[in-house]
Amino acid sequence: MTDGSPHVYLPRSGTDDFSVLRYDLDLDYRVATNRLDATATIRARAEVPLAAIVLDLVHLKAKKVRVDGQKRARFTQSPTHLRITPAAPIPAGTEFVVEIAYDGSPVPRRSRWGTLGWEELTDGVIVASQPSGAPSWFPCNDRPSDRAAYGIRVTTEQAYAVLATGEPTGHSVSGGRGTWTFEREEPTATYLAAVQIGRYTLEPRRSAGVEWVVAYPSALAQRVLHDFEPVGRMLESFQDLFGPYPFPSYTVVVTEDPLEIPLEAQAMATFGSSHADGRSGSERLVAHELAHQWFGNSVGLASWRDIWLNEGFACYAEWLWSEVSGGMSAAAHARIHHAALRLKPGALVLGDPGPDSMFDDRVYKRGACLLHALRMRLGDETFFDLLRTWTRENRFRTVTSADFEALAERFSEEPLAAFFDAWLRRPQLPALGH
Ligand SMILES: [Zn+2]
């Protein structure tokens, strides 16, 4: 499975030939007809001499393309890619700007992990792209290690609220249509860029120094306000445990439709009405998605192969929230899930689970058990010092499992090579420890 390439899990998504610095997305969207008319302006840097610029774009149709202001660039489209030929090759190290006018009726992208990306709800839209759904709504370099700034502008029917990646910078209404603008300076992976549209009420809050907002259909007010109230205390606890919250704000969207699973986006998380039962039935998931803001969104993956760095940490954060909020201890969660993992059939190599098992529950639980075993080896003080150093030194950077292993070694008096080998590179489940 391991061939050394960071693209081995999604070989057809993204390219190392260039890096995007900034996406400016101007979207004109009609909820009633699912019609998107858009322009993407992409500022990027060539990493190699570029005779062609290849972007991921699925189902939507490019109408006109300009490179560095030239009148029209030649381009061709396959079902999954847009290939642009600039008038002259772009030298390595040079910045360039591509402007793409495109349109169509966006649909989710079908993948081995189900349907991903832009998705119509009964009355609105969600974007849930992880891992390869971003090209369902904008042309992009769809690899997780390519992180860029975003400016997003969405115009749609006036009745709807729009929440998108970025801090809100404006809202105006004209001719029955509302325009919403957002600005995200922090480097953001394509899979974490999102737009959420619905008839939402916005409830702004401030906790532990962080502005956060819950957006929800007013009919769900009681259930949502009850179930998401702990976000404030989670922000406080997680900042103690993991270090400062990485973004200026946090947005929680709860859709009118039920959703199978919630999903994190940059400084945002989306839940379905099914996650707001009014009895805190999904509290662990509320903690999980918030924890991704540190693990996955700020400290990001260089390669999907290291998905445990996202999901193992977010799952362990669920157990930590349980512990600090007066529920079962993380140790008890670890024992229960470790016992359950031992009974599960099939082998899983946590450090290289393979694309089909990327989102397998065993990646989450075994990753969290690894962290608990490491905590027992290092002791609480050192372990949480390690976590805070990890988030501080790698804030807005991409990392690999080897980076975490090297950092953990710095915090350990005993060598950890055998420990990480057993947990990450061998299929057999190691003992949890004492
Ligand atoms: Zn997760």
Residues whose N, C-alpha, C, O or C-beta is under 5 A from the ligand:
A	BS01	ZN	E311 A314
